[in-house]
Amino acid sequence: MLTIAQAIDAVSALFEAYRPEYRGYRACEDAKGRPTGRHLWLFEVWGQDLSIVADAAFPYSRPNAYIINYDVQRNLPHVELDGRLCLTKVEFTTDPADAARQVLAEALELLCAHQTGTEDADLKEDFTNYWSQRAHVGSPTLSLLYEERASTGSYLLTGNEVFVFASKELMFRWWENRNGEAPKHTNAARFVELKKFPLPSEFPADPLGLLKLLQTHAVDGGEAMLKAVSAVPNGIVLVLVGVAPSGRRQFAGVRLMKNLPPQKRGSRRKPRLKLHPRDKLAVGDLLKHYTIQRLRTSLLDSSTSRSVVDLTDLADKRVVVVGCGAVGAGVARLLAKAGVGRLDLVDHETLGWENIRRHELGGRSVRHSKPEALASDLRQDLPEMVEVRAFSKTIQDLVVSGNDILKGADLIVATTGSLHADNYIAELARHGAPPIAVVFGWMEAWGVAGHALLLLGDGARFTDGFEEGVPRRPASRNDRQPPKECGNATTPFGAPEVVAVQAMIAELCLDRLLEPELAGAWRTWWTSDRNLARAEGQWTEEFKATKPAVSVSGVMERQWP
């Protein structure tokens, strides 16, 4: 195992070839002369001091590069306040000398870009990040849910976080999903459109500086701020909105707070500043009664940037999931995370202790309705969802009671584990006006295989694949009898198997939602031969002839039935 001393010697020997720019090695010490575990290799490049820094985990961590005594007024892109250069996170090698050389090469490339100005556009492209880096210490974080062309919105302050929404509709939906109740004590927020981005050195430090900035950089010349201040509120939240060269929106939150006079000794009354909207004060005099906070700003829906597909294509889709057991509950959560905005969850059962090792819901939901508990979790975990409804009935009882739940649905997911219920769903969807696509999902005994079946309209029927209630073309067979449960059909399978089947079913659902021309597909997942042997099962002759001879596990698509 390579020691840190050996790694330091290797890096130092390599950098000797870079003299005279290389100025030597130094181990960092604290004020009392004790080693901090940080190691520096010093360079002088283009008139500024550069250091390659390794931490105590080196050589099993990547070094960083710093500009020593960095002047933040220089407005250099990709440089943090402490002088650290924001280099790529790509790690090409574990060799300590080569890793240090790569960091140095990237650092020199960035310093060269500073000389030529080729990276200056990043100050606009990543404006939100530069603003957040310079947020006032101790100020709350601003979390935003924005809509295009919003000019006024609402905000709430809870703890050390300011939540800003582009409309009351968004605010109430998100807040009720996340917290289970309507918000209280909301205030007006204002969105200010920027016509150009300020440089980091121009970020305002006081209210008057903010006004001057908006007079030159905002489309409205600061009118929104003046209007807000004229009402002499206790607090004001402004969100600066601009468009980066790439077309992406950038945001910066700022908060103005009214100053309060000092509280008199022994007084229990909260001091108040005697200012009123009718008072005639010059703008400068009025702004002296406020302080400013630049707020670290982030988007409540920023997770959309991690998605492969455009989530706007799924946000208005409505999917009805019938059967919220181990398979269906996981499919519902995957669809919600994928961006489906509206889910209806149908199941008449409550969660039992026997379910918790393979179900999305855990011990805290035992004895609760499966669809209601799942809906509550989804609302809290993904509060930007448009709607999640729960129905604690069978699909038969729900429809007979007059609920037209399937009308207008974009897709039905049937994971009931009941042939009668699935056939009922198939017939309802088939005779809908227009017919509704259905994805059926189920697992075979002992969890060695699972199926996802998409059917629509006048094609193949669900019952075509069954004979006397038994699948005509199963993937496996097993003579072992599952545990007997009075009045219930069940089979043992574990979490790894059900997760694989959930993913296959959810993927077929998304294929249909994103590609409406897809009218039919039958996909089968199978486990490894090792797991099959543990379950004391065998592949059927037909399936053995179809799947790859040697495989760990996989998915194939076939013709139904």
N, C-alpha and C positions, 0 to 999 in steps of 0.2 A: 504494500500500500504506500503510495507516494506521500511523503510528509510535506508540511507547509514549508519547512526549511529548504527541502530539495526543490520545491516549486519556485520559491523566491530566488534561489540561486540560478535556476534555469531562465527565468524571466530577466533577471539582471544581466546575465551573460548575453542574452539576445539583444537587449537594449544598448549594450556597449557599442554595438555597430552603428548606432544612431547619433553618436557624438559628432559635432558639438551641441546639437539641439538637446540631446539627453543630458540632464544635469545630475543624475544619480538617484540612489535609493534611500528611503527613509522609513523607519518604523514609527508609527504614531504613538504618542504617550499623552496621558491626561495631565492636569495641572500639578499632580503630585509625582509625576515621573513614572507612572505605572503604564505598562503597555495596554493599548486599547484593542489590539487584535487586527488593526487596519494597517495596510502596507502601501506605500506610495512610491511611484516612479515618476520623477519630475522632468518636464520638458519645457523649453521655451520655443514657441512657434508664432510667427507673425507678430512678434512684440507682446505676446501674452503668455502667462504661465498656465501650463496644462499638466494635470496629474492623472495617471492611471492608478486606480485604487482597487486593492483586493481586500476582502473582509476576512474574518476569522475562519470562515468555512473554506477558503481557498486551499487547494486547487479544485475543490468540488463545488465551486460557485463561479459565476462569470464576473470578471472585473468590470468596473465602471470608469467613466472618464469625467473629469471635472475641470472647469475653468476656475483657477484659484483667484479669490477676491473678485468675484464676478460683480460688475456694476449693472444692476437691474435696469438702469436708465438707457442701456444700449439697445434694448428691444431686439435681442437676438432670438430668432426662431429655434425651437427644439432645445432650449436651455431653461432649466428650472431655476427657482429663486436662489437655491444654494449652489448654483453653478454646474449641477450635474447635466451632462449632455444626454438627451433622449435618443438613444441609439436603437437599432432594431433588436428584437429579442431572440433572433435566430442564433443558435449555438452550433457552430460548425464542427467543433473539435473539443475533446476533453484534455488535450495536451496543454499544460499551463502556459508554456511559452507561446505556442501558436494562438491560444485564446487571447492572451494579452496583445499579441501582434495584431489580431483581427480588430480588437477594440481600438487600438491606436490608429489603425488604418481608417476605421469608420469615423473616429473623432477628427482626424485630419481632413477627411472628405467633407465633414460638416463645417469645420472651421474655414475651409476653402469656399464653401457655399456662402458663408457669412461675408466673405470678402467680395464675392461677385453678386450677392443679392438673389441668387437663384432659389433660395428657400423662403424668401420674405412673404410669399403668398400664404404660407402656413399660419401667419399671424391672423389672417382673415379666415382661413379654412378651418382652423381649430380655435376660434375666438372664445368659445365657451370654456375651453380648458384653460386658456391663459387667464381669463377672468377668474375662474375658480381657484387657480393657483395663488392669486392675489386677493382672495377673500379675506376679510378682516378676521383676525384670530378671535375666537369666542362667539362669532356670529352664527346664527342658525343656518342650516342648509335649506335651499329652496328646491322643492320638487314640483315639477310642472307637467300638466297635461294640456297640450296646446291644440288649437284648431286654426286652420288658415283664415286669415283676415280678421282675427279677433282683435278688438280694440279695448274692450273692458271685460273683466272677469271677476272671480271671487277668490279670496284666500282665507286660510285658517292658520293659526299659529298654535301648534301643539308641542309642548316640550321645547326641543331645540331644532324644530323643523317647521318651515313654512310651506304649506301646500297651496299651489296656485292652479286654478282651473279656468279654461277659456270660457266656460258658461256654467250657469247654475245646474243645468241638466247633467253635464259631465260631473260636476262636483257631487251632486246628490247620489248619482248612480255609483260612482267610485267609492264614496265614503260609506254608503250603506252596504255595499258589497264587502268592503274591508272591515268595517266595524260593527255591522249589524244594526245601525241606527243612523238617523239623519244627523248631519253636522249642526253644531250650535255656534253662535257668535261669529258669523261670517262677516267679511269685510270686502269692499270693492278693491280690485287690483286693476292696474292699467298696463296695457301693452303699448310700447313705444317703438315704432318702426324706424330703423336706422337707414340712412342713405349711404353711409360709409362707416367702416369700423374704426374706432380709436386705437392707437397704439397702446401697448401696456403702460408705457410711461405717462400716458394721458388719462389713465383711469382715475376717476375723481376721488378725492380724499374728504370732501365736505359737501354740503348741499349746494353751496354757491358754485363750486367746481362742477358739480353734476349739471346744474342749469346751464352753465357756459358750454359744457360739452354737448348737451342736447340742442342748444341753439345753433351749433355748427354741424352736428352729425345726424340729428333726427329730422325726419321728413316734416314733422309739425313744428320744428324750431323750438321745442320745449313747452308747447301749449298744454299738453296733457299734464305735465308736472305742475305748471302754474295753476291749472284748474284744480288739481288735487290739493295743493297747498292752500289755496284760497279758502277752503272749507275749514282750515285749521284743525285737522284730525289729529288724534294721538299718534297714529302711525300711517304710513303710506308704503305700499309695495308697488314698484315699477318693474316690468320685465322688458328689457331691451331686446328687440328682435331684428336680426339682419340676415341677409342671404349671402352665403359664401360663394366664391368663384365656381365651385362644383354644383351650386344650386341647393345645397343643404342649408336648412335653417340653423342659425346659431342664436343662443340665448344668454342673457346676463341678468341676474336678479339683483335688485338694490332696494334697500329698506331705509326709510326716513322715520326717525322717532322724535317725538316732541320732548324737549328737555323739561325736567321737573325741578322746581326750586328745592333747596335743601329742607329736610323736615326739621321742624323746631324740636329742641330737646324736650322730652317728656310728652310730646303730642302724639296722640293715637290716630289723628286724622291724616289721611293721605294728602300730601300737598298738591295743589292744582295750579297750573299756569293760566292766568286770567287773560286769555286771548280768545276773541270771537270773530267769526267771519265778517261781522259788520265793522270791526276795527279797521281804521285806515292806516295801514303800515306799508312802507316801501318793501318791495320784494326782498331786498338785501336784509332789512331789519327783521322781516318775518323768518327768513331762512336761518338767522342766527339762533332761533329758538329750536332748531332741529339738529340732530346729528345723523350721520349716514353710516350704513353698513353695506359693504359689497358682499354678496352672498354666494357661496359655492352653489352652483346651479346644475341640476340634472333633470332628465326627463323621466316621468313615471312610466312611459311606454318605450323606454330606450331598449328594452329586450327585443323589440322588433328588428333591430339592426343585426341580431344574431340569427335571423331566420333566412333560410334558403329561398323561400317564396315570398312574394309580396303579400303581407298579411291583410291588406285591404281587400284582396280577392276572397278572403274567408270571413272577414269580420261580420258580414251581414248574412252569412249562411246559418240556417237552422237545422240541427240534427236531432232526431229523436232516438234516444238510446233506451231500448226495452230490455231489461235485465241488467241489474247493477251488481252482479256477483263478482267473483275474482277476475273473470275475463272482461265483462262489460264495464266495470268501474275503471279498470286500467285503460281501456280504449277511450272512455269518456275523458279521462284526464289527458291523455295524449292528444286528442282532438282539440281540447281547450288550449293546451300549451302550443299546439301548432297554429292557433289563431282563429279557430271557429268561434264566432261571437255569441251564438245562441244555442243552448243545449236544453232539451227536455229529458228528464231522467225518470224512468218508470220501473218500479219494482215494489212488490207487496211485502217483501221479507225484511226482518230486522237482522242486524249483524250479531253473530254469536262468537264465543271464544274460539270455536273450532275454525273460524274463518281467518283469523288475524295474521297468520303467517304467509298467506298468499293473496290477501285482499289489500286494496289501496288504503282502506280505513284500518285503523289500529284499535288498541284496547280502549281508548277514550271514547270510541263510538259504539262499543258493545251495548246491546239492548236498544239501540236507536235504529230508526228506519234507514235502510241503506241509501235510498235516493236522497232523503233529506240531509243526512250527514254528509254525503258526498257533495251535494249542492252547496252546503255551507262551507265546506273546505275549498271548493273551487272558487267561490266568490271571494273568500279571504285571500287565497293564494294568488288569484289572477283578477284583481278588482277592476281591471279595465274591460272585462267581459260585459257584453251588452245585457245578457239575461241568462239566468240559469233557473229553471223551474223543476220542482220535484213532485212526483205523484206516487203516493204510497198505495197503489192498487195494481192488480193485474191489468194487462192491456185489454183483456176481454171486459172486465168490469168497468174500466175507464171509458171504453167506447160505448158500452151498453148504457152507461149513465148519461150519455149525451155529449161527452167531451169529444170534440172533433180535432183531437190533438195532431192527427196526421195531415190535416189539410194545410197545404202551403209549405210542408217540410221539404227541404232540399234532399234529405237522405234519412233513411231509417236504418239503425243498427240493431239487429236482433241477436242478442246473446243470452237467451232465456234458459237454455238447457232443457227446454220442453218442446217436443215435436209438435204437440197440439198448439202451443202458443206461437211457435214459429210459422206453422202452416196458416194460422189465423192471420198473422201479420202479412204473410205472402199474399193471401187472397185480398185483404184490404188494400194493399199497395197496388196489386195488379189491376183492381177495378176502380182505382182512383181516377179522378178527372183533373189533370192528366195522371197517368200511372206514376208511382213514386219508386225510385230506385231503393233497393234494400241490400244491405251487406249482412249476411248471416255469419256468425262466428261460433265455433265450438271446438272442444278438445276431445281427443280420444282417451279411452281408459288408461290410467296411470301416467297421463301427461306425455306420452311418447310422440304424439303428433297432434296437430291442430289444423283447422281449416278456416278459410275466409272465402265466402261465396257472394258474388255480386250478381243480382238478377234484376231485370227491368222489363215490364210490358209483356208482349205476346211471345217471348222466347221460351226457354226451358222453364219448367216449374220446379219449385223447391222439392216437392214430393217425388219428382222423377228420380231423385238420388236415393230413395229409401224403399225398402221392401219389408212389409210387416213391421214397420217402426225401426228397422235396423238399416244403417247405411249400406248401400249396395257395393261401394268400392272403398272400404276402409284402408288405411295404410298399415295397420297392425292388427294382431290378434293376440289374445292372452287368456289362458284358462283360469287364472287367478280370479277369485271373486272379491269384489270391493267390500269394504265394511258395510254391514247392514244398518240402515237407519229407517226407522218406521215412518212410512209415508213420504220418503224422500229418496231421490236418486243422486248419488254422489260417487266420486272416485278420487283417490289420492293423487295429487300432483303438487309440485313445489313451485316456489316463486320464480326460479330461473326459467322453468318451462313456460309458465303462464306469461312472463314478460315477453318472451320471444313471440308467442302467439298474439299477444296484445299489439305488438309492433307491426306484425304482418297484417292484422285486421285494420289497424289505424291507417297504414300505408295505402291499403286498397280503398278505404273511405276517402282519403285525400286525393287519390288518383281520380276517383269519380267526381269529387267536388270541383277539382281544378280542370278536369277534362270531361265535360258532360257528354261527349260523344261515346265515352266508354260505356257499353251497355251490358256486358257480361264478362265474368272472369271467375275462375275457381283456383285458388292457391292453397297449397298444403305445405306446412312446416313439419319437419321431422327431426327428432333428436339424434344424438350420436348412437352408434352401435353399442358403445359402453353403457350408456344410460338404458338402452333397450334391454341389455342383458341384466342390469340391476333390477329392472321391473319384471324380469322373467318373461319377456314378451318376444314376439317374432314379427318380422315384416310379412305381409301377405305376398303371395307369389307375383301378383300383378304389380304391386308397388315396388317390389324388389327388382323387377325387370325394368321399371321406369326410372328409379332414382339412380344416381351415380353409384358404382360398385363400392368404392371406398370413399367415405365422407364422414366428417364430424357431425355436421347438421346442415340444414339448408332449406330453401324454399323453391318449389316448382309450381308451374301453372299448367293446368290441364283443362280438358273439355268436360263440362258438366252435362249429364251425370256420368 
